[in-house]
Amino acid sequence: MNLLVLGGAGYIGSHFVKLSLELGHNVIIVDNLLTGHKQSIPEKATFYEGDIRDRVFLNKVFEENKVDACIHFAASSLVGESMTKPMKYFDNNVYGTIILLEMMEKHNVKKIVFSSSAATYGAHEVMPITEEYETNPTSPYGESKLIMEKMMKWADVAYGMKYVSLRYFNVAGASTDSTIGEDHNPETHLIPIVLQVPLEKREFITIFGNDYKTFDGTCIRDYIHVEDLVDAHIKALEYLNQGNDSNIFNLGSETGFSNLQIVETARKVTNHPLPMKLGDRRPGDPDKLVATYQKAKKLLGWSPTKNIEDVIGSAWGFHQAHPNGYKE
Ligand code: UDP
């Protein structure tokens, strides 16, 4: 297929591009390189540098390429930042998606796979979260993802545009061959920050809070290997190609790990003592987030294949091969 990948130079987008090329798809990438990395773009992909909010630019991309489906990763994605800069999130995420859907309609592109988030659910007491749970986002980031989903729903009603929205839980890890991985600046996510200690970029890891309602007091999250995650996007495309209706799926593993368990696993994987300190709670962190994936299993034929050692081990492999990320 001819796949237009918006945000294809970012962390998750680049893993999707790699897999799609390996499967023989033709890949066109659009990325403004604000958080994406040019070094992650394979030669085999066609690359357009620009912003999805730029109607003239995006129109040109659609005019110059026959697009069978869009895979939409282009978004700002920091929950904390969204609390202080909400309009940045509605501008980049929501307005950007308006332009994209407009262009898809204009150029008669009828399929989109969308990168959504567990942040659409907000806080819930009872785990694991199913797709039936109420959506009540607690951040502008989560709200922007929910609005984007709703816009796709109405684009389906009006134009017959079919979408699959994939609500990611905690994505981590890197490609098994260590060529691409996670390189954010600033880094805010637990696993890459933990690995900065054995990489000698920080002296210790600070765990934010140990008085949560969990078995060891630290927050529990559901980690998905980025290669498992992007495989679900390929399966979502197959699902749409078979003529199925628009749908929403959780991508999680039904298994939660506490922050202390992550540090312990990283100690084993890296063979480093990994000194740790306890810090204050980070505002907005729910105690526990774990998803069911039964719907994705049933309708997409998707299940996670990798465990937490694979997740942390592959991230460690990438960071060892690229101690300064994509910078030379
Ligand atoms: N966390 C931490 N120390 C750090 C970074 C994160 O203790 O330096 C905790 C964070 O408070 C949360 C968990 O790790 O409980 C996962 O956070 P992350 O930002 O990786 O993902 P989130 O679940 O917020 O999307």
py3Dmol code that shows the C-alpha trace and the ligand (Angstrom):
import py3Dmol

protein = """\
ATOM      1  CA  MET A   1       0.000   0.000   0.000  1.00  0.00           C
ATOM      2  CA  ASN A   2       0.981   3.649  -0.299  1.00  0.00           C
ATOM      3  CA  LEU A   3       1.054   4.834   3.296  1.00  0.00           C
ATOM      4  CA  LEU A   4       1.229   8.484   4.312  1.00  0.00           C
ATOM      5  CA  VAL A   5       2.787   8.578   7.775  1.00  0.00           C
ATOM      6  CA  LEU A   6       2.261  11.863   9.587  1.00  0.00           C
ATOM      7  CA  GLY A   7       4.897  12.218  12.292  1.00  0.00           C
ATOM      8  CA  GLY A   8       6.959   9.411  10.752  1.00  0.00           C
ATOM      9  CA  ALA A   9      10.269  10.735  12.106  1.00  0.00           C
ATOM     10  CA  GLY A  10       9.130  10.544  15.732  1.00  0.00           C
ATOM     11  CA  TYR A  11       9.679   7.780  18.255  1.00  0.00           C
ATOM     12  CA  ILE A  12       6.679   5.603  17.455  1.00  0.00           C
ATOM     13  CA  GLY A  13       6.255   6.783  13.854  1.00  0.00           C
ATOM     14  CA  SER A  14       9.814   5.750  12.946  1.00  0.00           C
ATOM     15  CA  HIS A  15       9.213   2.214  14.257  1.00  0.00           C
ATOM     16  CA  PHE A  16       6.035   2.025  12.193  1.00  0.00           C
ATOM     17  CA  VAL A  17       7.929   3.220   9.085  1.00  0.00           C
ATOM     18  CA  LYS A  18      10.641   0.591   9.600  1.00  0.00           C
ATOM     19  CA  LEU A  19       8.098  -2.231   9.880  1.00  0.00           C
ATOM     20  CA  SER A  20       6.025  -1.003   6.900  1.00  0.00           C
ATOM     21  CA  LEU A  21       9.074  -0.883   4.644  1.00  0.00           C
ATOM     22  CA  GLU A  22      10.091  -4.374   5.773  1.00  0.00           C
ATOM     23  CA  LEU A  23       6.598  -5.555   4.801  1.00  0.00           C
ATOM     24  CA  GLY A  24       6.984  -4.026   1.333  1.00  0.00           C
ATOM     25  CA  HIS A  25       4.743  -0.970   1.670  1.00  0.00           C
ATOM     26  CA  ASN A  26       5.551   2.322  -0.013  1.00  0.00           C
ATOM     27  CA  VAL A  27       6.040   4.964   2.686  1.00  0.00           C
ATOM     28  CA  ILE A  28       5.669   8.738   2.485  1.00  0.00           C
ATOM     29  CA  ILE A  29       6.648  10.614   5.640  1.00  0.00           C
ATOM     30  CA  VAL A  30       5.509  14.066   6.707  1.00  0.00           C
ATOM     31  CA  ASP A  31       7.249  15.502   9.760  1.00  0.00           C
ATOM     32  CA  ASN A  32       8.075  19.038  10.915  1.00  0.00           C
ATOM     33  CA  LEU A  33      11.133  17.693  12.793  1.00  0.00           C
ATOM     34  CA  LEU A  34      10.244  19.681  15.916  1.00  0.00           C
ATOM     35  CA  THR A  35      10.527  16.505  17.969  1.00  0.00           C
ATOM     36  CA  GLY A  36      11.253  13.982  15.206  1.00  0.00           C
ATOM     37  CA  HIS A  37      14.744  13.082  14.006  1.00  0.00           C
ATOM     38  CA  LYS A  38      15.889  13.230  10.406  1.00  0.00           C
ATOM     39  CA  GLN A  39      18.478  10.531  11.199  1.00  0.00           C
ATOM     40  CA  SER A  40      15.682   8.031  11.850  1.00  0.00           C
ATOM     41  CA  ILE A  41      14.268   8.368   8.306  1.00  0.00           C
ATOM     42  CA  PRO A  42      15.219   5.446   6.049  1.00  0.00           C
ATOM     43  CA  GLU A  43      16.428   6.162   2.504  1.00  0.00           C
ATOM     44  CA  LYS A  44      13.642   4.013   1.077  1.00  0.00           C
ATOM     45  CA  ALA A  45      10.957   6.396   2.403  1.00  0.00           C
ATOM     46  CA  THR A  46       9.899   9.605   0.642  1.00  0.00           C
ATOM     47  CA  PHE A  47      10.260  12.495   3.079  1.00  0.00           C
ATOM     48  CA  TYR A  48       8.471  15.861   3.166  1.00  0.00           C
ATOM     49  CA  GLU A  49       9.585  18.289   5.866  1.00  0.00           C
ATOM     50  CA  GLY A  50       6.658  20.454   6.905  1.00  0.00           C
ATOM     51  CA  ASP A  51       3.770  20.987   9.259  1.00  0.00           C
ATOM     52  CA  ILE A  52       0.360  19.313   8.931  1.00  0.00           C
ATOM     53  CA  ARG A  53      -1.246  22.654   9.866  1.00  0.00           C
ATOM     54  CA  ASP A  54       0.126  24.082   6.599  1.00  0.00           C
ATOM     55  CA  ARG A  55      -2.751  23.488   4.196  1.00  0.00           C
ATOM     56  CA  VAL A  56      -0.809  24.412   1.037  1.00  0.00           C
ATOM     57  CA  PHE A  57       2.081  22.136   1.982  1.00  0.00           C
ATOM     58  CA  LEU A  58      -0.148  19.191   2.891  1.00  0.00           C
ATOM     59  CA  ASN A  59      -2.215  19.612  -0.262  1.00  0.00           C
ATOM     60  CA  LYS A  60       0.992  19.363  -2.314  1.00  0.00           C
ATOM     61  CA  VAL A  61       1.929  16.104  -0.552  1.00  0.00           C
ATOM     62  CA  PHE A  62      -1.471  14.609  -1.430  1.00  0.00           C
ATOM     63  CA  GLU A  63      -1.237  15.924  -5.006  1.00  0.00           C
ATOM     64  CA  GLU A  64       2.199  14.407  -5.565  1.00  0.00           C
ATOM     65  CA  ASN A  65       1.395  10.987  -4.110  1.00  0.00           C
ATOM     66  CA  LYS A  66      -1.338   8.447  -4.437  1.00  0.00           C
ATOM     67  CA  VAL A  67      -2.251   7.741  -0.810  1.00  0.00           C
ATOM     68  CA  ASP A  68      -4.131   4.569   0.165  1.00  0.00           C
ATOM     69  CA  ALA A  69      -4.206   5.259   3.912  1.00  0.00           C
ATOM     70  CA  CYS A  70      -2.945   7.730   6.503  1.00  0.00           C
ATOM     71  CA  ILE A  71      -1.243   6.747   9.747  1.00  0.00           C
ATOM     72  CA  HIS A  72      -1.395   9.723  12.058  1.00  0.00           C
ATOM     73  CA  PHE A  73       1.302  10.062  14.740  1.00  0.00           C
ATOM     74  CA  ALA A  74       1.902  13.812  14.405  1.00  0.00           C
ATOM     75  CA  ALA A  75       1.052  15.406  17.762  1.00  0.00           C
ATOM     76  CA  SER A  76       2.443  17.074  20.850  1.00  0.00           C
ATOM     77  CA  SER A  77       2.416  14.432  23.559  1.00  0.00           C
ATOM     78  CA  LEU A  78       3.561  15.695  26.963  1.00  0.00           C
ATOM     79  CA  VAL A  79       0.802  15.576  29.568  1.00  0.00           C
ATOM     80  CA  GLY A  80       2.670  17.924  31.940  1.00  0.00           C
ATOM     81  CA  GLU A  81       3.398  20.527  29.264  1.00  0.00           C
ATOM     82  CA  SER A  82      -0.229  20.428  28.122  1.00  0.00           C
ATOM     83  CA  MET A  83      -1.352  21.565  31.607  1.00  0.00           C
ATOM     84  CA  THR A  84       0.575  24.835  31.260  1.00  0.00           C
ATOM     85  CA  LYS A  85       0.300  25.271  27.460  1.00  0.00           C
ATOM     86  CA  PRO A  86      -3.174  23.937  26.608  1.00  0.00           C
ATOM     87  CA  MET A  87      -3.576  25.995  23.424  1.00  0.00           C
ATOM     88  CA  LYS A  88      -0.388  24.523  21.961  1.00  0.00           C
ATOM     89  CA  TYR A  89      -2.101  21.119  22.230  1.00  0.00           C
ATOM     90  CA  PHE A  90      -5.389  22.215  20.683  1.00  0.00           C
ATOM     91  CA  ASP A  91      -3.517  24.041  17.911  1.00  0.00           C
ATOM     92  CA  ASN A  92      -1.028  21.335  16.948  1.00  0.00           C
ATOM     93  CA  ASN A  93      -3.155  18.277  17.683  1.00  0.00           C
ATOM     94  CA  VAL A  94      -6.747  19.325  16.987  1.00  0.00           C
ATOM     95  CA  TYR A  95      -6.222  22.003  14.329  1.00  0.00           C
ATOM     96  CA  GLY A  96      -3.546  19.864  12.627  1.00  0.00           C
ATOM     97  CA  THR A  97      -6.006  16.981  12.422  1.00  0.00           C
ATOM     98  CA  ILE A  98      -8.724  19.227  11.000  1.00  0.00           C
ATOM     99  CA  ILE A  99      -6.403  20.098   8.101  1.00  0.00           C
ATOM    100  CA  LEU A 100      -5.407  16.458   7.635  1.00  0.00           C
ATOM    101  CA  LEU A 101      -9.026  15.244   7.526  1.00  0.00           C
ATOM    102  CA  GLU A 102      -9.923  18.057   5.136  1.00  0.00           C
ATOM    103  CA  MET A 103      -7.104  17.022   2.795  1.00  0.00           C
ATOM    104  CA  MET A 104      -8.057  13.363   3.039  1.00  0.00           C
ATOM    105  CA  GLU A 105     -11.602  14.248   2.074  1.00  0.00           C
ATOM    106  CA  LYS A 106     -10.441  16.468  -0.796  1.00  0.00           C
ATOM    107  CA  HIS A 107      -8.162  13.734  -2.176  1.00  0.00           C
ATOM    108  CA  ASN A 108     -10.591  10.893  -1.553  1.00  0.00           C
ATOM    109  CA  VAL A 109      -8.500   9.020   1.022  1.00  0.00           C
ATOM    110  CA  LYS A 110     -10.859   6.894   3.102  1.00  0.00           C
ATOM    111  CA  LYS A 111      -8.708   5.144   5.715  1.00  0.00           C
ATOM    112  CA  ILE A 112      -6.861   6.429   8.766  1.00  0.00           C
ATOM    113  CA  VAL A 113      -5.130   4.723  11.684  1.00  0.00           C
ATOM    114  CA  PHE A 114      -4.805   7.089  14.603  1.00  0.00           C
ATOM    115  CA  SER A 115      -2.456   7.239  17.537  1.00  0.00           C
ATOM    116  CA  SER A 116      -4.674   7.844  20.564  1.00  0.00           C
ATOM    117  CA  SER A 117      -3.960   7.521  24.239  1.00  0.00           C
ATOM    118  CA  ALA A 118      -4.949   6.058  27.595  1.00  0.00           C
ATOM    119  CA  ALA A 119      -5.119   9.731  28.626  1.00  0.00           C
ATOM    120  CA  THR A 120      -8.571   9.854  26.965  1.00  0.00           C
ATOM    121  CA  TYR A 121      -9.963   7.789  29.879  1.00  0.00           C
ATOM    122  CA  GLY A 122      -8.866   9.974  32.780  1.00  0.00           C
ATOM    123  CA  ALA A 123      -8.927   8.537  36.305  1.00  0.00           C
ATOM    124  CA  HIS A 124     -10.643   5.221  37.044  1.00  0.00           C
ATOM    125  CA  GLU A 125     -10.661   3.107  40.185  1.00  0.00           C
ATOM    126  CA  VAL A 126     -11.239  -0.349  38.747  1.00  0.00           C
ATOM    127  CA  MET A 127      -8.566  -1.924  36.535  1.00  0.00           C
ATOM    128  CA  PRO A 128      -8.111  -3.165  33.854  1.00  0.00           C
ATOM    129  CA  ILE A 129      -9.614  -0.470  31.623  1.00  0.00           C
ATOM    130  CA  THR A 130     -11.825  -1.670  28.769  1.00  0.00           C
ATOM    131  CA  GLU A 131     -12.918   0.376  25.757  1.00  0.00           C
ATOM    132  CA  GLU A 132     -16.360   0.699  27.392  1.00  0.00           C
ATOM    133  CA  TYR A 133     -14.994   2.874  30.205  1.00  0.00           C
ATOM    134  CA  GLU A 134     -16.122   6.463  30.316  1.00  0.00           C
ATOM    135  CA  THR A 135     -13.754   8.969  28.733  1.00  0.00           C
ATOM    136  CA  ASN A 136     -13.058  11.880  31.040  1.00  0.00           C
ATOM    137  CA  PRO A 137      -9.590  13.266  30.283  1.00  0.00           C
ATOM    138  CA  THR A 138      -7.735  15.065  33.071  1.00  0.00           C
ATOM    139  CA  SER A 139      -5.313  16.950  30.793  1.00  0.00           C
ATOM    140  CA  PRO A 140      -5.490  19.086  27.630  1.00  0.00           C
ATOM    141  CA  TYR A 141      -3.347  16.405  25.975  1.00  0.00           C
ATOM    142  CA  GLY A 142      -5.937  13.685  26.704  1.00  0.00           C
ATOM    143  CA  GLU A 143      -8.751  16.055  25.763  1.00  0.00           C
ATOM    144  CA  SER A 144      -7.089  16.856  22.428  1.00  0.00           C
ATOM    145  CA  LYS A 145      -6.799  13.134  21.597  1.00  0.00           C
ATOM    146  CA  LEU A 146     -10.458  12.591  22.467  1.00  0.00           C
ATOM    147  CA  ILE A 147     -11.542  15.525  20.290  1.00  0.00           C
ATOM    148  CA  MET A 148      -9.454  14.131  17.424  1.00  0.00           C
ATOM    149  CA  GLU A 149     -11.220  10.770  17.793  1.00  0.00           C
ATOM    150  CA  LYS A 150     -14.593  12.507  17.723  1.00  0.00           C
ATOM    151  CA  MET A 151     -13.667  14.461  14.589  1.00  0.00           C
ATOM    152  CA  MET A 152     -12.856  11.164  12.882  1.00  0.00           C
ATOM    153  CA  LYS A 153     -16.202   9.772  13.951  1.00  0.00           C
ATOM    154  CA  TRP A 154     -18.001  12.654  12.230  1.00  0.00           C
ATOM    155  CA  ALA A 155     -15.718  12.446   9.182  1.00  0.00           C
ATOM    156  CA  ASP A 156     -16.875   8.827   8.915  1.00  0.00           C
ATOM    157  CA  VAL A 157     -20.540   9.884   9.119  1.00  0.00           C
ATOM    158  CA  ALA A 158     -20.115  12.654   6.551  1.00  0.00           C
ATOM    159  CA  TYR A 159     -17.531  11.254   4.131  1.00  0.00           C
ATOM    160  CA  GLY A 160     -17.491   7.507   4.854  1.00  0.00           C
ATOM    161  CA  MET A 161     -13.920   7.830   6.093  1.00  0.00           C
ATOM    162  CA  LYS A 162     -13.040   4.757   8.173  1.00  0.00           C
ATOM    163  CA  TYR A 163     -10.734   5.070  11.162  1.00  0.00           C
ATOM    164  CA  VAL A 164      -9.115   2.871  13.743  1.00  0.00           C
ATOM    165  CA  SER A 165      -8.116   4.711  16.904  1.00  0.00           C
ATOM    166  CA  LEU A 166      -5.494   2.954  19.019  1.00  0.00           C
ATOM    167  CA  ARG A 167      -5.369   4.043  22.642  1.00  0.00           C
ATOM    168  CA  TYR A 168      -1.797   3.452  23.768  1.00  0.00           C
ATOM    169  CA  PHE A 169      -0.868   2.741  27.353  1.00  0.00           C
ATOM    170  CA  ASN A 170       2.861   3.144  28.230  1.00  0.00           C
ATOM    171  CA  VAL A 171       4.987   2.673  25.130  1.00  0.00           C
ATOM    172  CA  ALA A 172       8.671   1.895  25.641  1.00  0.00           C
ATOM    173  CA  GLY A 173      11.615  -0.028  24.184  1.00  0.00           C
ATOM    174  CA  ALA A 174      13.412   0.266  20.869  1.00  0.00           C
ATOM    175  CA  SER A 175      13.958  -1.689  17.665  1.00  0.00           C
ATOM    176  CA  THR A 176      15.506  -5.092  18.319  1.00  0.00           C
ATOM    177  CA  ASP A 177      18.436  -4.204  16.024  1.00  0.00           C
ATOM    178  CA  SER A 178      19.116  -1.048  18.123  1.00  0.00           C
ATOM    179  CA  THR A 179      19.017   1.227  15.068  1.00  0.00           C
ATOM    180  CA  ILE A 180      16.100   3.387  16.217  1.00  0.00           C
ATOM    181  CA  GLY A 181      14.698   4.209  19.634  1.00  0.00           C
ATOM    182  CA  GLU A 182      13.444   6.866  22.002  1.00  0.00           C
ATOM    183  CA  ASP A 183      15.256  10.217  21.976  1.00  0.00           C
ATOM    184  CA  HIS A 184      13.238  13.035  23.547  1.00  0.00           C
ATOM    185  CA  ASN A 185      14.566  16.362  24.727  1.00  0.00           C
ATOM    186  CA  PRO A 186      13.693  16.867  27.514  1.00  0.00           C
ATOM    187  CA  GLU A 187      13.102  13.226  28.435  1.00  0.00           C
ATOM    188  CA  THR A 188      10.213  12.743  30.870  1.00  0.00           C
ATOM    189  CA  HIS A 189       9.483   9.010  30.659  1.00  0.00           C
ATOM    190  CA  LEU A 190      10.503   6.582  33.357  1.00  0.00           C
ATOM    191  CA  ILE A 191      12.363   3.880  31.396  1.00  0.00           C
ATOM    192  CA  PRO A 192      14.697   6.146  29.353  1.00  0.00           C
ATOM    193  CA  ILE A 193      15.353   8.256  32.468  1.00  0.00           C
ATOM    194  CA  VAL A 194      16.206   5.152  34.546  1.00  0.00           C
ATOM    195  CA  LEU A 195      18.676   4.087  31.833  1.00  0.00           C
ATOM    196  CA  GLN A 196      20.438   7.466  32.018  1.00  0.00           C
ATOM    197  CA  VAL A 197      21.944   6.258  35.327  1.00  0.00           C
ATOM    198  CA  PRO A 198      23.929   3.281  33.919  1.00  0.00           C
ATOM    199  CA  LEU A 199      24.749   5.517  30.930  1.00  0.00           C
ATOM    200  CA  GLU A 200      26.364   7.843  33.501  1.00  0.00           C
ATOM    201  CA  LYS A 201      24.209  10.792  32.480  1.00  0.00           C
ATOM    202  CA  ARG A 202      22.626  11.064  35.901  1.00  0.00           C
ATOM    203  CA  GLU A 203      23.731   9.838  39.335  1.00  0.00           C
ATOM    204  CA  PHE A 204      20.450   8.375  40.530  1.00  0.00           C
ATOM    205  CA  ILE A 205      16.833   7.931  39.572  1.00  0.00           C
ATOM    206  CA  THR A 206      14.166   9.783  41.546  1.00  0.00           C
ATOM    207  CA  ILE A 207      10.931   7.879  41.987  1.00  0.00           C
ATOM    208  CA  PHE A 208       8.006  10.256  42.319  1.00  0.00           C
ATOM    209  CA  GLY A 209       5.994   9.223  45.371  1.00  0.00           C
ATOM    210  CA  ASN A 210       5.663   5.987  47.374  1.00  0.00           C
ATOM    211  CA  ASP A 211       2.308   6.543  49.049  1.00  0.00           C
ATOM    212  CA  TYR A 212       0.041   5.465  46.196  1.00  0.00           C
ATOM    213  CA  LYS A 213      -2.646   2.826  46.687  1.00  0.00           C
ATOM    214  CA  THR A 214      -0.568   0.007  45.195  1.00  0.00           C
ATOM    215  CA  PHE A 215       1.198  -3.046  46.650  1.00  0.00           C
ATOM    216  CA  ASP A 216       4.562  -1.237  47.078  1.00  0.00           C
ATOM    217  CA  GLY A 217       3.273   2.357  47.178  1.00  0.00           C
ATOM    218  CA  THR A 218       4.648   3.376  43.765  1.00  0.00           C
ATOM    219  CA  CYS A 219       2.579   3.936  40.619  1.00  0.00           C
ATOM    220  CA  ILE A 220       1.739   1.004  38.375  1.00  0.00           C
ATOM    221  CA  ARG A 221       1.786   1.259  34.570  1.00  0.00           C
ATOM    222  CA  ASP A 222       1.160  -1.094  31.643  1.00  0.00           C
ATOM    223  CA  TYR A 223       4.210  -1.128  29.320  1.00  0.00           C
ATOM    224  CA  ILE A 224       3.998  -2.081  25.654  1.00  0.00           C
ATOM    225  CA  HIS A 225       7.043  -2.739  23.485  1.00  0.00           C
ATOM    226  CA  VAL A 226       7.112  -0.236  20.629  1.00  0.00           C
ATOM    227  CA  GLU A 227       7.529  -3.072  18.081  1.00  0.00           C
ATOM    228  CA  ASP A 228       4.376  -4.798  19.380  1.00  0.00           C
ATOM    229  CA  LEU A 229       2.613  -1.452  19.289  1.00  0.00           C
ATOM    230  CA  VAL A 230       3.422  -0.677  15.645  1.00  0.00           C
ATOM    231  CA  ASP A 231       2.449  -4.200  14.644  1.00  0.00           C
ATOM    232  CA  ALA A 232      -1.068  -3.346  15.879  1.00  0.00           C
ATOM    233  CA  HIS A 233      -1.149  -0.482  13.347  1.00  0.00           C
ATOM    234  CA  ILE A 234      -0.427  -2.899  10.499  1.00  0.00           C
ATOM    235  CA  LYS A 235      -3.207  -5.140  11.790  1.00  0.00           C
ATOM    236  CA  ALA A 236      -5.512  -2.107  11.998  1.00  0.00           C
ATOM    237  CA  LEU A 237      -4.802  -1.368   8.329  1.00  0.00           C
ATOM    238  CA  GLU A 238      -5.641  -4.966   7.408  1.00  0.00           C
ATOM    239  CA  TYR A 239      -8.854  -4.636   9.438  1.00  0.00           C
ATOM    240  CA  LEU A 240      -9.835  -1.525   7.447  1.00  0.00           C
ATOM    241  CA  ASN A 241      -8.816  -3.142   4.156  1.00  0.00           C
ATOM    242  CA  GLN A 242     -11.223  -5.990   4.910  1.00  0.00           C
ATOM    243  CA  GLY A 243     -14.038  -3.429   4.878  1.00  0.00           C
ATOM    244  CA  ASN A 244     -14.681  -3.351   8.623  1.00  0.00           C
ATOM    245  CA  ASP A 245     -16.240  -0.416  10.400  1.00  0.00           C
ATOM    246  CA  SER A 246     -14.424   2.312  12.296  1.00  0.00           C
ATOM    247  CA  ASN A 247     -13.373   1.241  15.778  1.00  0.00           C
ATOM    248  CA  ILE A 248     -11.384   2.039  18.920  1.00  0.00           C
ATOM    249  CA  PHE A 249      -8.946  -0.337  20.634  1.00  0.00           C
ATOM    250  CA  ASN A 250      -6.781  -0.283  23.746  1.00  0.00           C
ATOM    251  CA  LEU A 251      -3.172  -1.299  23.296  1.00  0.00           C
ATOM    252  CA  GLY A 252      -1.985  -2.610  26.634  1.00  0.00           C
ATOM    253  CA  SER A 253      -0.778  -5.902  28.066  1.00  0.00           C
ATOM    254  CA  GLU A 254      -3.100  -6.484  31.045  1.00  0.00           C
ATOM    255  CA  THR A 255       0.039  -6.565  33.198  1.00  0.00           C
ATOM    256  CA  GLY A 256       1.106  -3.707  35.420  1.00  0.00           C
ATOM    257  CA  PHE A 257       4.578  -2.976  36.782  1.00  0.00           C
ATOM    258  CA  SER A 258       5.284  -0.646  39.670  1.00  0.00           C
ATOM    259  CA  ASN A 259       7.949   2.028  39.341  1.00  0.00           C
ATOM    260  CA  LEU A 260      10.096   0.061  41.821  1.00  0.00           C
ATOM    261  CA  GLN A 261       9.720  -3.090  39.698  1.00  0.00           C
ATOM    262  CA  ILE A 262      10.906  -1.117  36.654  1.00  0.00           C
ATOM    263  CA  VAL A 263      14.025   0.046  38.514  1.00  0.00           C
ATOM    264  CA  GLU A 264      14.647  -3.518  39.731  1.00  0.00           C
ATOM    265  CA  THR A 265      14.297  -4.944  36.208  1.00  0.00           C
ATOM    266  CA  ALA A 266      16.615  -2.234  34.837  1.00  0.00           C
ATOM    267  CA  ARG A 267      19.215  -3.227  37.472  1.00  0.00           C
ATOM    268  CA  LYS A 268      19.082  -6.807  36.203  1.00  0.00           C
ATOM    269  CA  VAL A 269      19.157  -5.875  32.513  1.00  0.00           C
ATOM    270  CA  THR A 270      22.032  -3.383  32.820  1.00  0.00           C
ATOM    271  CA  ASN A 271      23.917  -5.114  35.630  1.00  0.00           C
ATOM    272  CA  HIS A 272      24.264  -1.737  37.345  1.00  0.00           C
ATOM    273  CA  PRO A 273      23.379  -0.956  41.006  1.00  0.00           C
ATOM    274  CA  LEU A 274      21.229   1.955  39.806  1.00  0.00           C
ATOM    275  CA  PRO A 275      21.001   4.176  42.883  1.00  0.00           C
ATOM    276  CA  MET A 276      17.483   5.432  43.589  1.00  0.00           C
ATOM    277  CA  LYS A 277      15.940   8.232  45.680  1.00  0.00           C
ATOM    278  CA  LEU A 278      12.344   8.846  46.629  1.00  0.00           C
ATOM    279  CA  GLY A 279      10.871  12.188  45.646  1.00  0.00           C
ATOM    280  CA  ASP A 280       7.510  13.919  45.894  1.00  0.00           C
ATOM    281  CA  ARG A 281       4.518  12.821  43.875  1.00  0.00           C
ATOM    282  CA  ARG A 282       4.311  14.211  40.342  1.00  0.00           C
ATOM    283  CA  PRO A 283       1.003  16.087  40.030  1.00  0.00           C
ATOM    284  CA  GLY A 284      -1.681  14.301  38.041  1.00  0.00           C
ATOM    285  CA  ASP A 285      -0.237  10.773  38.247  1.00  0.00           C
ATOM    286  CA  PRO A 286      -2.990   8.144  38.735  1.00  0.00           C
ATOM    287  CA  ASP A 287      -2.145   5.218  41.056  1.00  0.00           C
ATOM    288  CA  LYS A 288      -2.582   2.503  38.484  1.00  0.00           C
ATOM    289  CA  LEU A 289      -3.216   2.274  34.730  1.00  0.00           C
ATOM    290  CA  VAL A 290      -3.641  -1.146  33.159  1.00  0.00           C
ATOM    291  CA  ALA A 291      -5.608  -2.029  30.007  1.00  0.00           C
ATOM    292  CA  THR A 292      -7.351  -5.057  28.650  1.00  0.00           C
ATOM    293  CA  TYR A 293      -6.438  -5.950  25.069  1.00  0.00           C
ATOM    294  CA  GLN A 294      -9.176  -8.539  24.483  1.00  0.00           C
ATOM    295  CA  LYS A 295     -10.973  -6.408  21.912  1.00  0.00           C
ATOM    296  CA  ALA A 296      -7.782  -5.952  19.844  1.00  0.00           C
ATOM    297  CA  LYS A 297      -7.101  -9.674  20.207  1.00  0.00           C
ATOM    298  CA  LYS A 298     -10.564 -10.612  18.993  1.00  0.00           C
ATOM    299  CA  LEU A 299     -11.007  -8.139  16.143  1.00  0.00           C
ATOM    300  CA  LEU A 300      -7.430  -7.361  15.052  1.00  0.00           C
ATOM    301  CA  GLY A 301      -5.780 -10.654  15.991  1.00  0.00           C
ATOM    302  CA  TRP A 302      -3.240  -8.678  18.035  1.00  0.00           C
ATOM    303  CA  SER A 303      -1.567  -9.650  21.313  1.00  0.00           C
ATOM    304  CA  PRO A 304       1.622  -8.322  22.863  1.00  0.00           C
ATOM    305  CA  THR A 305       4.540 -10.720  22.331  1.00  0.00           C
ATOM    306  CA  LYS A 306       7.286  -9.095  24.398  1.00  0.00           C
ATOM    307  CA  ASN A 307       7.779  -8.898  28.160  1.00  0.00           C
ATOM    308  CA  ILE A 308       9.178  -6.168  30.393  1.00  0.00           C
ATOM    309  CA  GLU A 309      12.759  -7.510  30.126  1.00  0.00           C
ATOM    310  CA  ASP A 310      12.466  -7.248  26.311  1.00  0.00           C
ATOM    311  CA  VAL A 311      11.138  -3.702  26.656  1.00  0.00           C
ATOM    312  CA  ILE A 312      13.929  -2.488  28.950  1.00  0.00           C
ATOM    313  CA  GLY A 313      16.582  -4.649  27.224  1.00  0.00           C
ATOM    314  CA  SER A 314      15.850  -3.206  23.776  1.00  0.00           C
ATOM    315  CA  ALA A 315      15.823   0.361  25.136  1.00  0.00           C
ATOM    316  CA  TRP A 316      19.175  -0.376  26.796  1.00  0.00           C
ATOM    317  CA  GLY A 317      20.515  -1.751  23.490  1.00  0.00           C
ATOM    318  CA  PHE A 318      19.529   1.439  21.653  1.00  0.00           C
ATOM    319  CA  HIS A 319      20.951   3.769  24.314  1.00  0.00           C
ATOM    320  CA  GLN A 320      24.224   1.859  24.439  1.00  0.00           C
ATOM    321  CA  ALA A 321      24.536   2.062  20.652  1.00  0.00           C
ATOM    322  CA  HIS A 322      23.496   5.761  20.688  1.00  0.00           C
ATOM    323  CA  PRO A 323      24.589   7.216  24.053  1.00  0.00           C
ATOM    324  CA  ASN A 324      23.792  10.744  22.810  1.00  0.00           C
ATOM    325  CA  GLY A 325      20.611   9.734  21.013  1.00  0.00           C
ATOM    326  CA  TYR A 326      20.558  10.634  17.325  1.00  0.00           C
ATOM    327  CA  LYS A 327      23.164  13.364  17.828  1.00  0.00           C
ATOM    328  CA  GLU A 328      26.571  12.351  16.456  1.00  0.00           C
TER     329      GLU A 328
END
"""
ligand_1 = """\
25
UDP
N 8.442 8.585 37.062
C 9.345 8.646 38.116
N 10.541 9.266 37.911
C 10.875 9.863 36.721
C 9.940 9.781 35.646
C 8.727 9.125 35.859
O 9.084 8.145 39.219
O 11.968 10.446 36.622
C 7.164 7.886 37.292
C 5.933 8.730 37.035
O 5.656 9.550 38.149
C 4.882 7.642 36.793
C 5.681 6.526 36.087
O 7.064 6.813 36.364
O 4.432 7.150 38.035
C 5.492 6.501 34.580
O 5.707 7.826 34.096
P 5.948 8.142 32.553
O 6.181 9.632 32.452
O 7.017 7.255 32.014
O 4.596 7.731 31.845
P 3.062 8.188 32.102
O 2.410 7.020 32.766
O 3.054 9.443 32.912
O 2.554 8.400 30.709
"""
view = py3Dmol.view(width=600, height=400)
view.addModel(protein, "pdb")
view.setStyle({"model": 0}, {"cartoon": {"style": "trace"}})
view.addModel(ligand_1, "xyz")
view.setStyle({"model": 1}, {"stick": {}})
view.zoomTo()
view.show()
